[in-house]
Amino acid sequence: MHTTPHFLSNRPEIQDSDVDVMSEVLDAVHLTTAIFGRLEVGAPWRLRVPERSFLSFYVVSRGSAWLELCDSENAEPIPLSLGDAIILPRGSAHELRDVERSDAVPFDFDYAACPRSSNGQPIVLGGSGPVTSIVTGHFTFAASPRNALLGSLPSAIHLPADAVASPPLGAVVPLLLAESATPGPGSTIALARLADLLLIHALRYWRATKGADSCGLRAIADPAIGNALQLMHARPAEPWTVATLASAVAMSRSAFAARFAELVGESPLQYLTRWRMSIAARLLEEEDLGIATVADRVGYANPVAFTKAFTRMQGIGPGSFRRGKRATAPEREREDRLRVV
């Protein structure tokens, strides 16, 4: 039997029950935050935003607006007021409109195409009517096997200013707005970290208020399935089977398999394989380890079997994956230094 793998250097040993599954998932996907800046849009105004590969977010610092998703005919427009925040986990195409939902000519807004101002000044768009001010940015996940716990997130998570289910949001949002309005030394890091907190509390808020009706993050709070997830995250190289996981959380094999699939959205072994490949991707990118060593640390005694599993998940073999990541590392480091644009 494998011992607990020390798959990242300089990490203290932890007990199975101490594993924070949500933090591990967010860490594995290499979350990067970028603040685009502030928009000041005067009525009448209408911004049309295309589908994107990252998670957009908006925080209203003045006025009101409507957000309309374009990926569902039945999606109701979402009203946004002062202090509200909204995150779009699927990068869905959407429109932002003035509070009157006037029939203004839409402006195609995108990070790459939108004109930018300097010296921290807002981007001014729209007409001469009442102004709405919005702080906007995005979260990017590095390419890796999509984690089922994040894959279940909805098209939009609306965070009202009076979200009593998550009191910390009442502190994070004002701090983010204040830092954006009066940037100073260190604002680049401060805004990125505050946006990270916004995402974490948004996930907690959604799990507490809406997640009970959907698979994914609610699995973490389930006593049995949450414990099984902790075991897989704490000891990914363990030769887990559905039977051993079920026994570890005191459930029958069939009941455990059914409950896990219901809450997580895929079978226990499918989830385990994806998690192992996420760890392997990080090892290949960050550590100077041979393929056989990486395979062993994620539970594969046979490097050939590991290579096949990795290629099936990533679309390329582990060697090509490593070379590609290291070739683009300088550019990624430059982007990380320019989080706030």
Secondary structure, DSSP 8 states (H G I E B T S, - for coil): -------STT-----GGG--HHHHHHHHTT-EEEEEEEEEEESS-EEEE---SSEEEEEEEES-EEEEESS-TT---EEE-TT-EEEETT---EEEEETT------EE--TTTS---STT--EEEE-SSSEEEEEEEEEE--SS---HHHHT--S-EEE-TT-TT-TTHHHHHHHHHHHHHS--TTHHHHHHHHHHHHHHHHHHHHHHHTGGGSSSTHHHHSHHHHHHHHHHHH-TTS---HHHHHHHTT--HHHHHHHHHHHHSS-HHHHHHHHHHHHHHHHHHHS---HHHHHHHTT-S-HHHHHHHHHHHHSS-HHHHHHHHHHSHHHHHHHHHT-B-
